[in-house]
Amino acid sequence: MSPIQGLPPIDSTPIDRPIANGEQSPDGPSNFWDTLKGSLEHVQQLQNEADQSVLNLVTGQGEDIHAAMSAVEKADLSFQLVMQVRNKIVQAYQQVSQMQF
């Protein structure tokens, strides 16, 4: 796992053959969109865990404040990372759409 939680490490080995649309490689996601989808699902999972931690804290079900704050901060950082990736994707799309062929 890479230092950025939820994102797979970059593989520097060359690809022997192109992967067909929808086909998964045995090593993991086959393309950028699968990786992005997996990252979004991970961020959603972290958000759900943070919500549950806060709910447990508020209802007094044994959750300590440090664990709840840690879960909320982890979810927030993951969300901020996804938003920055989204911003870069939109920026790249805008640059490509302005190209003249």
BATI-473268 format. One line per 4 residues: their letters; for each residue x, y, z of C-alpha. Coordinates in nm, 3 decimals, always signed. Layout:
BEGIN
A> X:Y:Z ~ ... .
***
This chain:
BEGIN
MSPI> +0.000:+0.000:+0.000 ~ +0.129:+0.344:-0.083 ~ +0.178:+0.623:+0.172 ~ -0.147:+0.776:+0.048 .
QGLP> -0.400:+0.543:+0.198 ~ -0.640:+0.387:-0.049 ~ -0.429:+0.440:-0.359 ~ -0.234:+0.148:-0.501 .
PIDS> +0.141:+0.185:-0.558 ~ +0.263:+0.287:-0.902 ~ +0.382:-0.015:-1.097 ~ +0.685:+0.059:-1.314 .
TPID> +0.681:-0.272:-1.505 ~ +0.594:-0.243:-1.874 ~ +0.259:-0.370:-1.995 ~ +0.298:-0.665:-2.235 .
RPIA> -0.045:-0.636:-2.393 ~ -0.328:-0.387:-2.386 ~ -0.612:-0.468:-2.149 ~ -0.954:-0.476:-2.310 .
NGEQ> -1.231:-0.252:-2.177 ~ -1.385:-0.399:-1.866 ~ -1.120:-0.669:-1.831 ~ -0.940:-0.674:-1.497 .
SPDG> -0.575:-0.765:-1.471 ~ -0.490:-1.029:-1.210 ~ -0.279:-0.773:-1.020 ~ -0.559:-0.524:-0.950 .
PSNF> -0.751:-0.244:-1.121 ~ -0.707:-0.237:-1.495 ~ -0.734:+0.134:-1.552 ~ -0.754:+0.478:-1.403 .
WDTL> -1.132:+0.470:-1.359 ~ -1.122:+0.147:-1.157 ~ -0.856:+0.299:-0.933 ~ -1.058:+0.619:-0.894 .
KGSL> -1.375:+0.425:-0.815 ~ -1.192:+0.217:-0.553 ~ -1.052:+0.532:-0.395 ~ -1.397:+0.691:-0.380 .
EHVQ> -1.539:+0.379:-0.217 ~ -1.258:+0.389:+0.040 ~ -1.329:+0.755:+0.118 ~ -1.698:+0.670:+0.161 .
QLQN> -1.604:+0.388:+0.399 ~ -1.387:+0.624:+0.605 ~ -1.673:+0.876:+0.618 ~ -1.913:+0.606:+0.739 .
EADQ> -1.665:+0.500:+1.007 ~ -1.626:+0.861:+1.120 ~ -2.003:+0.906:+1.136 ~ -2.036:+0.589:+1.342 .
SVLN> -1.757:+0.701:+1.578 ~ -1.925:+1.036:+1.636 ~ -2.262:+0.867:+1.690 ~ -2.105:+0.629:+1.943 .
LVTG> -1.943:+0.924:+2.120 ~ -2.266:+1.123:+2.137 ~ -2.477:+0.829:+2.256 ~ -2.214:+0.726:+2.515 .
QGED> -2.146:+0.381:+2.375 ~ -1.785:+0.366:+2.490 ~ -1.617:+0.561:+2.208 ~ -1.345:+0.791:+2.341 .
IHAA> -1.311:+1.141:+2.200 ~ -0.960:+1.082:+2.064 ~ -1.068:+0.786:+1.850 ~ -1.368:+0.980:+1.720 .
MSAV> -1.159:+1.287:+1.634 ~ -0.898:+1.067:+1.467 ~ -1.165:+0.899:+1.251 ~ -1.315:+1.236:+1.155 .
EKAD> -0.975:+1.381:+1.065 ~ -0.884:+1.073:+0.861 ~ -1.211:+1.102:+0.667 ~ -1.158:+1.475:+0.615 .
LSFQ> -0.804:+1.431:+0.480 ~ -0.917:+1.154:+0.246 ~ -1.201:+1.373:+0.118 ~ -0.963:+1.666:+0.061 .
LVMQ> -0.731:+1.437:-0.139 ~ -1.020:+1.318:-0.357 ~ -1.129:+1.677:-0.416 ~ -0.778:+1.772:-0.529 .
VRNK> -0.770:+1.475:-0.767 ~ -1.111:+1.583:-0.901 ~ -0.982:+1.938:-0.950 ~ -0.683:+1.808:-1.146 .
IVQA> -0.907:+1.591:-1.364 ~ -1.134:+1.887:-1.441 ~ -0.832:+2.105:-1.513 ~ -0.686:+1.843:-1.750 .
YQQV> -1.022:+1.806:-1.926 ~ -1.045:+2.182:-1.974 ~ -0.694:+2.195:-2.119 ~ -0.766:+1.909:-2.359 .
SQMQ> -1.097:+2.061:-2.467 ~ -0.921:+2.389:-2.553 ~ -0.666:+2.218:-2.778 ~ -0.698:+2.277:-3.147 .
F> -0.636:+1.986:-3.379 .
***
